[in-house]
Amino acid sequence: MSSILHLETEEVRALARKLIETAEQFDIGFRTLSDLVRALPWESPSQAGYVDEFKALVEKALAAAATGEALGLRVLREVDEWVTVDARGETRFAELGTSSIFTSDWFDWYRGIHGLGDPYTLPEVFDYLDDTEAGRHLIEEARRAGVCFKILPEGTLIGDPDGEVVTVRFDRTDPGIGGYQKDGEIVISDTWVARRSSSDELARVMGHEMQHALDRRQGVLQSYEGMDRYLDDPAQLESFLEHRTETRIASEVRSYARGDAIGSNGTYQDDGITTPAETANILHDRGYEQIYESQLNQNLDGRYTADCWIDADGRVQITLTPVETLGEMA
């Protein structure tokens, strides 16, 4: 390790290689298990259901293994890039010499090397998004829907310049939250790590939140506003909340698909159908079950607690329990 780059490169490389190796072993192990399950000499009415459930588990496991391998490869690339930058820095120090460390040459070099670690600006992130097929398609949809994204602080207008304005800016978010959109604005995390992520990752977050804003404008993403009208009718309230939650899940499916297509420069596709598997992915795998329940419980006027779940047909169900009933059970 050099005196400039404060990073134990060989340790990081070893960790990345171990991650790749473990992911490969994980992949091989689950594929072997899958073959064994399919070969089981078992005849029973429950066999098909068991095999299908195991298949779904294997698919998730293989996806996780692929993600682990990709992360390991990415870390190796990152280390190589930083080592290259570090080597250039050492060479430049040697050229400048100790006596000239505070000369204009030094500051010119510093500005050049510092730029490699500068945070991305929102216009730079948008430029990446605009260079992708899925990003351009999103902008065209915004134009048709009458939505104008205003990129701050420069004020660049994207979409329909005469449409409903949705500002896009960097600001603080809760830990682990890359971005959110609320009340006519999109906020993207301004943490040191987030803003120095790759431009494709930031564009992925921007595209995800822009899709949500577009869905709200088109009326296919609906909030829980208006639930107070049904507080005295639990059955009707449950039906209202189930419908609104379905629109939120469908919007998450579209937004993740949009963000992924932008991040990978792939093609965005939306068939307009939210499958049971997609619903389960949003609620269970991505943790939105707890998010929706928390939001509902904060707005139910202390009269009910909400339980969000999926029935056997893959449909969202909201079960409301009166708070006084919970007290009696305790």
NORPEHU-V602314 format. One record per pair of residues at least 24 apart in sequence whose ideal C-beta (glycine too) atoms are under 7 Angstrom apart, sorted by the first residue. I is the first residue (numbers start at 1). J is the second residue. Records with the same first field share a line. If there is no record, write none. Layout:
BEGIN
I->J  J
END
This chain:
BEGIN
2->86  90
4->86  89  90
5->82  86
7->82
9->79  83
12->75  79
13->76  79
16->72  75  76
17->72
19->68  71  72
20->69  72  73
22->68
23->65  68  69  72
24->69
26->61  65
27->62  65
30->58  61  62
34->58
85->113  116
89->113
117->196
119->195  196
120->195  199  202
122->151  152  168  170
123->151  154  156
124->199
125->199  202  203  206
126->151  158  206
128->199  200  203
129->203  206  207  262
132->262  265
133->267
134->207  258  261  262  266  267  268
135->203  207  262
137->268
138->207  210  211  258
141->214
142->214
145->214  217  218
146->217
147->213  214  217
149->210
164->217
166->213
168->206
170->195
178->205
179->205  209
180->209
181->209  212  213
186->210  213
200->263
201->263
203->262  263
204->259  260  262  263
205->259
207->258  259  262
208->255  256  258  259
211->254  255  258
212->251  255
215->251  254
220->247  250  251
221->247  248  251
222->247
224->295  296  299
227->299
231->301  303
234->320
237->320
238->318  319  320
241->296  318
242->316  317  318
245->292  308  316  318
246->316
249->274  279  282  283  316
250->274
252->282  288
253->278  282
276->314
279->310  314  316
280->310
283->308  310
END
